[in-house]
Amino acid sequence: MTSPQILVPISAIKGRGSATRLAHRFERDGREPFDDGWADPSQTDDDAPRIATTWSWEDAKSAISRNTSPDIGFDLSINPYRGCEHGCSYCYARPSHSYLGLSPGLDFETRLIAKRGLADQLVHELASSRYKPAMMALGTITDAYQPLDRELRLTREVLQVLHDCHHPMSVVTKGSGIERDIDLLAPMAARGLACVYVSVTTLDADLARRMEPRAAAPWRRLRTIRTLADAGIPVGVSVSPQIPFINDDMEQVLAAARDAGASSAFYVVLRLPWELSPLFRQWLDLHYPDRAARVMARMHDLRGGKDYDANFATRRSGQGIWADLIAQRFDKACRRLGLNGQRPLWNLADFRPPSPVGQMGLF
């Protein structure tokens, strides 16, 4: 697919990860200040208009999603939100907005949907006699600690249910807002019920601001790792996605994360499913036109000559000599730094099914 025409100047999209409202494949014809590590945008001299974020409710018909993909290390997950204000240019979840009749481009990061009644629905599902506990992954599609959660606190409501039920969970996030929930995570971790992965894609501040415009700054995420580790919570780092010729500081990120308290790490090679391919090409043309062709040529090397290959065996790691090189770099760095020395052991024995919603008053 060819890149869509860029219709707005770069100054007009400051703080956003995509430049246009890209048409999707099914289309028919202000918050309080928060310490995310960046300067307050209201204090800048940039007078370019900013695109507002809006959100709406949808009633949660189910809470737990079940995964059958053999390359994913969990079977159960919960996602409190659809869309993500972090606006990451590479986010593989962007095409999911198409199923809602919304654009994977600007709509994905400006028109968010929150799941009303999610915690109550989770209690109902955990209380079922048929439910079997397993590690629950929180926020696998979009970040559970994106900025909207500071206002709605849906993630904390879900976490409270898991905490009260002694249910094991993990979360991957770029959001420093997770520090709010240390009072729940720390006692869970002490019982073998919780671990956190903080995503640090690069230490380059300029690149991070372009690539992940509304996520916490890299140094702020490292501080989050330290804060969580000091609270006794097992912390890992995700150095995902690996993008050829863009974020080439994997070893430096791993070392900084280890120094901050991380004990484990993982990575995924850039994935470009569906509409994400033209969106990412557009982002490359806008921000790195001098190397856009090289990046995509290497992506074709990693994906068997295509923008993307959904094969379970290779979709996370890529294939070929360049995929092997990334894997070797990662493995060598982890061995040198002492990362991934021990896999987490999840405590499933202490799970206590909750009482169904509305019945607590009977006891």
N, C-alpha and C positions, 0 to 999 in steps of 0.2 A: 504494500500500500504506500502511496506517496503521502508526504506530509501535507496537511491542510494549510491554506494560506494564513499567515499571521495577520490578524486584523487590527491589533492594538499595539501601540509602542510599549517597550519594556517598562518605561516609567509608570505606565498606567496599571501594571499588574504587580507592583512592588508588594511583597508579602504574600504572593500566591504562586502556586507551583505550575499552573497551566495558563495559557494565554487566551484561549477561546472556549466557548461552549461547544465542544466537539459533538456532532450528531452521533447518536448511538444506534446499534444495529436493529433495535426494535422501534425506532421512531417512525411515526407515520406522518406524516405531513404535516450594646457596649458593656464590657465587663470591668470588674475591678482589677487593678494592677496585680500581676503575679510574677514571682521571681523565676523566670525561665532562662535567665542568663543573658538575655539580650537587653539592649537599652530600650527604654520606653519609646515606642514609635511616635508618640505625641510630642516628644521633645526634639524631633528631627526637623530639618528645614524643608523637607520634601512636602510640597503642596499637592502632589498628584492625588486624585480621588481614589479612595480605597473601596473595594468590593465588600459589601456587608455580608455577614453570615446569618442565615436564618435556620430555624429548626422547627420540627413538628413532632407530635406524638403518633405512635401507632400502638394498638393494643397487642401485647405479647400473647400470641397463640401457643407458643412453646418457648421453653427456656434453653434446653439442652440440645445441641446439635451433635449428631453422631457421625464420625469420620470413618471411612472404609479405605482410604488411600494407603497403600502399603509403605509409602515413603515418609509418612507423617508419624511422629513419635507419640501421638495421643489419640484416644478414641472419642473423648467427650470434650465439648467446648461450649462457651457461652459468650455471646457478643451483645453488649448493651446498646450499641449504636450502629446505624447504617451511615456510611460516609464518614469522612475524617477531616477535621479542620487543619491538621498538620500540613496537608497539601503536598505530600512527598511526590516528586515527579515520577518516581519509579514504582509507585504502589500497585502491586498486582491485584488489589481489591477494587480498583477503580471500575473495571467493567461490570461489577456487580450492580452498580447504579442503573445500568441499562434495563435490568429486570423491573425497575420501578418506574420506567418511562422517563428517566432523568439522564443527564449527560455525565459520562465518566470524566469529563474535563472539569469545568468550573463548578457544575452542580455537585459533584462528588465532595468538594471541599467547602462549598458555601450553602448547600441545602441538605441539612443533616436530619436524621430521623432517630428519635429516642423511643425505646420500648417501654411503654407504660405497663405497670403491674408485673414487671419481670421477676422481681424477688418473690412475690406471691406465687407466681407460676412455677418458679424453681422449687419452692417448698412443696408444692403439690406433686411435682415429679419425683423429688427425692423421697417423699413419703410413700410412694407406691411400693407395694410388696414385691413387685417385679424388678425394682431398681437394684443394680449391682454397682457398688462404688468403684471408681477408677480415677486416675489423675485427671482433674478438670483443667483444661487450658482456657484462660480468660483473655478475651480480646484477640482472637486469632485472625479475624478478618480486618477489623479496624481497631485502632488503639483505644483500649478501655479507659485510659487516662488522658484522652485528648481534652482540649480546653473546656468543652461543653460540660464535662463531668464535674468541673469545679462548681458549677451552678446546680446541676441536677443530682449529682451524687449517686447515680444508679450503680456504679461499680462498687461503691462502699456497701450499698444495700445487698448486693449479691455476695460480696465478701463476708458480710455479717452472717448471712445464712450458712455459708460454707464453714465459717469459724464455729458457729453454734453447733453444727452437725459433726464437727471434727472430720471434715471432708478434705482430702488432699487437692491442692491446686498449684498452678504455676501461671505466670503472666510474663509477656514480653511487651515492653513499653519504651517509648521515647520521652514520656511525660514525667517531669519532676513532681507532679501532683501525687504520685504514689507515696511520697513521704507522709502524706496526710494519714495513711492507713497503716502506719507502722504499729500502732497499738493493737491492731488485729493480726497483722502478719507475723510479728515477733513471737507471740505465744503459739501460733500455728507452726512456725518454723521449729520451735523447741520440741514440738511433738512429731516432727517429721512430716508436716502437712503443707509446707509452702516453700517455694523458691521463686526468685525473680530473675529475669534476664533484661538487662538494659541495652537497648540498641544504640550503638555508637558507630555510625557509618564512616566517619572521617573525623580527624582533629582539625581540619582546615576550616576555619570559621567562615570564610567567604564562600567556599563550596557548600558547606552545610546550609547557609542562608539561602543559597540559590536552589538547592536540591530538596531541602526539608524546611520550607520557609516559616512555618509556624510551630515547629517542634523546639524543644529546649536546646540551648547552645551546647556544643560538645563538652565544654568544661563543666557546665551545669549537670550534665548527665553523669560525668565522672564523680561529681560531688554527691549525686544521688547514690551511686554505687557505694561510695564510702559511708554514707549515712545508713544505708541498709545493712551493709556488712558490720558496722559498729553495733547495730541493734541485734546482731546474731542471726540475720536472715541470709541463707545461702544465695549468693548473687553470681550470675554469669553475665557475659557480654555477647551480644549478637553483632558481628561485623558484616551485616547483610544490608543490601545486596553488594556483591562484588561486581563493579562495573569497569571493564577494561579502559585504561587511559583516563579515568575520571578519579576514582578514589583508590589510589595506589599506596596508601599508607597503612595497610593491614597490620604489619608487624608493630608499628608505632602505637596503633590503637590498642592492640592486645597487651602491649607492655604497660601502657597508661592505665588500662582497666585492671590489670593484675596489681599494679601499684596502689590502685584505689580500693582493692579488696575483692576483686572478682576471682573466683576459683574455677570457672569453666567458661567455655566459649563455643560458638558455632557460627557457620556462615552459609549463605545461599547465593548462588550466582544470579544475576539479574534475570528476571522473568518478564516476558513481554506478550502476555495473552491478549487476544481480541483487540479492543480499541486502545489498549495501552501502547501498542507498537507505534501507531502514528502520533500519539500524544508524546511519547518519549523522544521520537525523532524530532518533533517540533521543539521540544525543550532543548535538545542538543543544538539544533539550528539557531535557536535564540541566544543561548548562553555560551556555547562552545563550537561555533561554526568551523573553526580551524581544524577540529579533530572529529567532527561528527561522522564523516565517512570512515575514518579509522575505527571508531568505536563500533559502528554497525558491522564493519567487515570482521572484526574480532568476534562479535556476537554470533555472526554466521558460522565462524569456525567452531564456536562452543555449542551451536545448536544444529549441527548437521546441514549447514547451508541455508537455514531459515532464520527468521526473526525469533521464532520460538518453537520448541518441540515439547509437547505435553507428556512425553513418555515418562512413566513413574520412575524408571531406573535412572534417568538423567536430568529430569526437569529442575532439580534443586542444585545439582553439581555441574551440569554441562557435560560435554563429552570431548574426547580428543586430547591432543597434546597440551593445549592451553588449559583445559580443565584439570589435567594432571599436574600442571605447574602450580595452579592456584592451590590445589589440595596439598601439594608438597610444601609450599610456603606456609600454609596454615598449620599443618602437622608439625613441621620443624619448629615454628615459633611457639606452639603450645607446649611441646616437649621442653624447650629451653626455659620457658617461663613457669613450668609446673602446672599448667592448666589441664583440666579434664582428667585429673588423676583418679577421681572417684565419682561414680554415677550416683545420683540421689536415690535413696531407698524410701519409697512411699509407704506411709503407715495407713493401711486400709482397715486394720483390725479395730480401730477406735471409732469407726463411723457409727453415728447415732441418727437414725431416721427422724426427721422432724415430725411434730404433730401437724396435721393438715390445717391450713389457714381457716380460722374461724372456730376451731375446736379447743384452743388453749383455755378458754374461759370455763370449760366443763370440768377442769381438774383443780 
